[in-house]
Each structure stands twice: as C-alpha cells, then as structure tokens.
Amino acid sequence: MKTARRVAFNFASLSLSEIIAKALQLFVFVYIARNYGKSDFGDFGFAIAFSAILAVVADFGISSLLIREISRDKKSLGKYFSNSIVIKSFLAIVTFILAFAYLNLLGYSYNAKIIAYILLAFAVLQSFTDLFYSAFRAFERMHFDSGIKVLRMIVLVILVVILVRNHASLVAVGIAFPLTEIVMFLVSSIIYLKYFEGLSIQYDSAIIKNILKESFPFFVSLIFVTLLVYVDSVMLERIKGPEEVGIYVAAYNILFGISFIPLMFSNSVYPVFSRYFKSDWSLLNFAYKKSLSYMLIIGLPASIGIWVYASKIIRLVYGAGYESSILALQILCWFVFLRFVNIIPGTALSAINRQSSRTLCQALVAIINIAMNIFLIPKYGFIGAAYATVISESFFIILYFYFTSKYDIKINIFQIIAKPIMASAIMYLVISRIDNMLLGIAIGIISYFAALVILRAFGKDDKQLITRIIRNV
C-alpha cells in the first residue's frame, strides 16, 4: 500500500501539473495559430516536429536510462548525472550540425530555417533539463518535475502574449522558447543542489562507455517513437506545404494535450515496474493488470467524446479558418484510445529489461507509418496523414501484447475491455443527443461511470486499493 500511495501521489502530482502545463501549451499554440494564420502556423508546426526529431540525438536515451538505473541504486546518482552532462554537451553540437546540413541541403525557406534553429535550441536545452527530471523521477519525487513544468509554461505564456501583443514576428516569438528553458534549467539546478547532491562535471571513460552502451536501445526506441509522432508533419510540409501542416497540427495539438495522461501514469509506474521486476514477479503482474485496466477505462470514452464533439471543439478553440481540421480531429481522436492502451505494455517491456523487443515493435510501426504517409499524403494530404497515424498506432496492440505474453506478463485483454466498451456505448447514446458540449461532457462522465458501477467493472481489489490509497494519501 505504501507503494500504491506513492504511485497515486506521483500520478496525481504529475497529472495536475500536466493538465495545467498542457492547457497553457495549447493556449500558446492556439494563440499563435489565431494571430499568424495557417501558413505561418504551419512553419511553426514544422519547426516543432523537426526539432523534436533531432532532439532525440541530443538526448540519446540517456534520460530514460538514468530513471531505470538510479531507481534501482540511488547511490549511483552522482556518477550517472555528471558523466551524462559531458555526453550531452557533445551530442548537442552533433545535433546542430545535422540540422544545418538537412535544412540547407533540402532548400527550406529562410523563415522556416530560422524558426527551426530556434526551436531546436529550445529542444536541446530541454534535454539537459530532463537530466534533472530523471533524478526526480528515479527518487519518485515527481512534485519537483511537476512544479517546473507548470512554471515553464507560465513563463512562456507571459513572454508569448507580450510579444504577440506588440506585433512581434514569428521568429521573435520563437526566441521566447529557448529563453524560457534557460530559466527552467537554472531552477532545476537549484532544486537538485538543495535536495539531492552537489553538481559536478566528471569525465570517466568507463562510465561514459557504459552509459552510451546501455542507453543505445533507448535511443533507437526514441528515434522510432519520435518519428511516429512527428514525421507526418515533416513529410506533409515537404509534399503539400505549410498550410496543410497548420490544419493538421491544429487538430493534433488538441489530442497531444490529452495523451499526457497515459504518459504521466507510465512515468509513475515505470520505477515501480522496474523494482518489482527485481523483487516480486507476482506484484509486477498485478500492477500491470491494474494499470492497463485503468488506462482502458479512461481512454475509450475520451476518444468517443472527442469524435462526437469534434466540430464544436475546433470552432471553440481555433475559430474561423480552421474548419478543415474538424475531419482530421475525428480521425485522429482514436489515436488517444490506442495510446492509452499501448503505453502500459511498452512501459513493462522497458522495466523488465526487454527494451530491445519494445524497440523492434516501434521500428516496425515506424516503418509502416512512413510507408503509409508516403502513399497517402500525396493523394489525400492531411487526411492521409491522419489515417496513417491511427492505423500505424493500432499495430502496437498486436506487437506489444505478443511480447509481454512471451515474457510471461499475461492478461486477457478482451476480459478487461468488455465492460468499458458496453459503458462507452451507453455514454455515446446519451451524449449523441445532447447538442451542448459542456452539458454533454458532464452527463457523459456521469452516465459512463454509472454504467461501469452497474456492470460491476470494479472488483473488490479495486475498491480496497482505492479506499486505502485515499485514506493514506
């Protein structure tokens, strides 16, 4: 129960901060979209996608490795942290060289290149801040992580609003991003020095080689994961131009804000899965089953609700000029459910040292995604990119569950999904007849969970677990 309370507290802490941070992030993107138009917003969306892909080189999977290793041996924090700074400093230089070569060889416009360089600087700086996050998460003190994320977005919102109100160029607005991250790095450094240990730069070739070796599977995994998320925007820009990127990104950003829920839950249970892998396999299976069950219960109705109210969401958020994003949102909304389902078995594979299997799954899906984008985007534009994303994500279900079952983490997915499907069907019948979106959401939530209770979706172990967590938080 102590572990359960800690997971619940960390998940609540991360979720609350992510709700605030993602809401503010969405505000920033919407504010830029409304004030600069689809074409300029498309350049901005391309720069975000491009910088995210190249930032994988700057991180090299080191942040994920540190969480796993430090959570198992807290005394290893100093040696991992200091040598990781050395590695990332070199990787940052390599990242900018790659960016310069790609953008100039493919002949991007001056404006697109400048914005891409600026947002890449932001992404690289963030990879250094992520080292501190690794320490916070490994010690299961996610409230530090949470506070910094909220602070980051507050500072960024203030800077962006000031610049836009003063009619600054999109390039000037972009500069607000790396400036904000410099502040976050300094704040993270202060917390680390005060609550963890001294900050030093050490060079130990043996440790560096070990970090690079052990982080490489995470690096390869990150490449494929990032390509899955962002390659469609990059390809869409090259094939159809920035305006279609703006339409597509407008819809995708709404869903990207929601997908933080499974990600934060994954961050909370990852150290727990890793520890149980070493100590108690039965507890690992129990934690896995419950985690997957809760993600299913949340993810399915979320996708249905977005599908029903897609037109109202787009008009409310972006206003006139983005009606084309409605269809993209109705297609992409199923990505939310798939992501909720897929993230738990993926996390489990990493926690039991089967990162290579997870990487293989991601590689196969990334190849499928790129191939589908190549085939669909020239014919269907942003609609083709949306279908490619959803279809590709669905392949994770087959692959992830195959490997978790192979490594003796077994679950009957049909058994735990049957009742959420029935409850979701009831919710759909209710909200499809309610035109008012806010009223529909409220009644939908009530009807959904009432149906789950009637269907007895929650067993005695769920009730006992939740009750004991609430009593002891």
Secondary structure in CASP SS format (residue, H / E / C, confidence):
PFRMAT SS
TARGET T0000
AUTHOR 0000-0000-0000
METHOD secondary structure of the structure
MODEL  1
M C 1.00
K H 1.00
T H 1.00
A H 1.00
R H 1.00
R H 1.00
V H 1.00
A H 1.00
F H 1.00
N H 1.00
F H 1.00
A H 1.00
S H 1.00
L H 1.00
S H 1.00
L H 1.00
S H 1.00
E H 1.00
I H 1.00
I H 1.00
A H 1.00
K H 1.00
A H 1.00
L H 1.00
Q H 1.00
L H 1.00
F H 1.00
V H 1.00
F H 1.00
V H 1.00
Y H 1.00
I H 1.00
A H 1.00
R H 1.00
N H 1.00
Y H 1.00
G H 1.00
K H 1.00
S H 1.00
D H 1.00
F H 1.00
G H 1.00
D H 1.00
F H 1.00
G H 1.00
F H 1.00
A H 1.00
I H 1.00
A H 1.00
F H 1.00
S H 1.00
A H 1.00
I H 1.00
L H 1.00
A H 1.00
V H 1.00
V H 1.00
A H 1.00
D H 1.00
F C 1.00
G C 1.00
I H 1.00
S H 1.00
S H 1.00
L H 1.00
L H 1.00
I H 1.00
R H 1.00
E H 1.00
I H 1.00
S H 1.00
R H 1.00
D C 1.00
K H 1.00
K H 1.00
S H 1.00
L H 1.00
G H 1.00
K H 1.00
Y H 1.00
F H 1.00
S H 1.00
N H 1.00
S H 1.00
I H 1.00
V H 1.00
I H 1.00
K H 1.00
S H 1.00
F H 1.00
L H 1.00
A H 1.00
I H 1.00
V H 1.00
T H 1.00
F H 1.00
I H 1.00
L H 1.00
A H 1.00
F H 1.00
A H 1.00
Y H 1.00
L H 1.00
N H 1.00
L H 1.00
L C 1.00
G C 1.00
Y C 1.00
S C 1.00
Y H 1.00
N H 1.00
A H 1.00
K H 1.00
I H 1.00
I H 1.00
A H 1.00
Y H 1.00
I H 1.00
L H 1.00
L H 1.00
A H 1.00
F H 1.00
A H 1.00
V H 1.00
L H 1.00
Q H 1.00
S H 1.00
F H 1.00
T H 1.00
D H 1.00
L H 1.00
F H 1.00
Y H 1.00
S H 1.00
A H 1.00
F H 1.00
R H 1.00
A H 1.00
F C 1.00
E C 1.00
R C 1.00
M H 1.00
H H 1.00
F H 1.00
D H 1.00
S H 1.00
G H 1.00
I H 1.00
K H 1.00
V H 1.00
L H 1.00
R H 1.00
M H 1.00
I H 1.00
V H 1.00
L H 1.00
V H 1.00
I H 1.00
L H 1.00
V H 1.00
V H 1.00
I H 1.00
L H 1.00
V H 1.00
R H 1.00
N C 1.00
H C 1.00
A C 1.00
S C 1.00
L H 1.00
V H 1.00
A H 1.00
V H 1.00
G H 1.00
I H 1.00
A H 1.00
F H 1.00
P H 1.00
L H 1.00
T H 1.00
E H 1.00
I H 1.00
V H 1.00
M H 1.00
F H 1.00
L H 1.00
V H 1.00
S H 1.00
S H 1.00
I H 1.00
I H 1.00
Y H 1.00
L H 1.00
K H 1.00
Y H 1.00
F C 1.00
E C 1.00
G C 1.00
L C 1.00
S C 1.00
I C 1.00
Q C 1.00
Y C 1.00
D C 1.00
S H 1.00
A H 1.00
I H 1.00
I H 1.00
K H 1.00
N H 1.00
I H 1.00
L H 1.00
K H 1.00
E H 1.00
S H 1.00
F H 1.00
P H 1.00
F H 1.00
F H 1.00
V H 1.00
S H 1.00
L H 1.00
I H 1.00
F H 1.00
V H 1.00
T H 1.00
L H 1.00
L H 1.00
V H 1.00
Y H 1.00
V H 1.00
D H 1.00
S H 1.00
V H 1.00
M H 1.00
L H 1.00
E H 1.00
R H 1.00
I H 1.00
K H 1.00
G C 1.00
P H 1.00
E H 1.00
E H 1.00
V H 1.00
G H 1.00
I H 1.00
Y H 1.00
V H 1.00
A H 1.00
A H 1.00
Y H 1.00
N H 1.00
I H 1.00
L H 1.00
F H 1.00
G H 1.00
I H 1.00
S C 1.00
F H 1.00
I H 1.00
P H 1.00
L H 1.00
M H 1.00
F H 1.00
S H 1.00
N H 1.00
S H 1.00
V H 1.00
Y H 1.00
P H 1.00
V H 1.00
F H 1.00
S H 1.00
R H 1.00
Y H 1.00
F H 1.00
K H 1.00
S H 1.00
D C 1.00
W H 1.00
S H 1.00
L H 1.00
L H 1.00
N H 1.00
F H 1.00
A H 1.00
Y H 1.00
K H 1.00
K H 1.00
S H 1.00
L H 1.00
S H 1.00
Y H 1.00
M H 1.00
L H 1.00
I H 1.00
I H 1.00
G H 1.00
L H 1.00
P H 1.00
A H 1.00
S H 1.00
I H 1.00
G H 1.00
I H 1.00
W H 1.00
V H 1.00
Y C 1.00
A H 1.00
S H 1.00
K H 1.00
I H 1.00
I H 1.00
R H 1.00
L H 1.00
V H 1.00
Y H 1.00
G C 1.00
A C 1.00
G C 1.00
Y C 1.00
E C 1.00
S C 1.00
S H 1.00
I H 1.00
L H 1.00
A H 1.00
L H 1.00
Q H 1.00
I H 1.00
L H 1.00
C H 1.00
W H 1.00
F H 1.00
V H 1.00
F H 1.00
L H 1.00
R H 1.00
F H 1.00
V H 1.00
N H 1.00
I H 1.00
I H 1.00
P H 1.00
G H 1.00
T H 1.00
A H 1.00
L H 1.00
S H 1.00
A H 1.00
I C 1.00
N C 1.00
R C 1.00
Q H 1.00
S H 1.00
S H 1.00
R H 1.00
T H 1.00
L H 1.00
C H 1.00
Q H 1.00
A H 1.00
L H 1.00
V H 1.00
A H 1.00
I H 1.00
I H 1.00
N H 1.00
I H 1.00
A H 1.00
M H 1.00
N H 1.00
I H 1.00
F H 1.00
L H 1.00
I H 1.00
P H 1.00
K H 1.00
Y H 1.00
G C 1.00
F H 1.00
I H 1.00
G H 1.00
A H 1.00
A H 1.00
Y H 1.00
A H 1.00
T H 1.00
V H 1.00
I H 1.00
S H 1.00
E H 1.00
S H 1.00
F H 1.00
F H 1.00
I H 1.00
I H 1.00
L H 1.00
Y H 1.00
F H 1.00
Y H 1.00
F H 1.00
T H 1.00
S H 1.00
K H 1.00
Y C 1.00
D C 1.00
I C 1.00
K C 1.00
I C 1.00
N C 1.00
I H 1.00
F H 1.00
Q H 1.00
I H 1.00
I H 1.00
A H 1.00
K H 1.00
P H 1.00
I H 1.00
M H 1.00
A H 1.00
S H 1.00
A H 1.00
I H 1.00
M H 1.00
Y H 1.00
L H 1.00
V H 1.00
I H 1.00
S C 1.00
R C 1.00
I C 1.00
D C 1.00
N C 1.00
M H 1.00
L H 1.00
L H 1.00
G H 1.00
I H 1.00
A H 1.00
I H 1.00
G H 1.00
I H 1.00
I H 1.00
S H 1.00
Y H 1.00
F H 1.00
A H 1.00
A H 1.00
L H 1.00
V H 1.00
I H 1.00
L C 1.00
R C 1.00
A C 1.00
F C 1.00
G C 1.00
K H 1.00
D H 1.00
D H 1.00
K H 1.00
Q H 1.00
L H 1.00
I H 1.00
T H 1.00
R H 1.00
I H 1.00
I H 1.00
R H 1.00
N H 1.00
V C 1.00
END
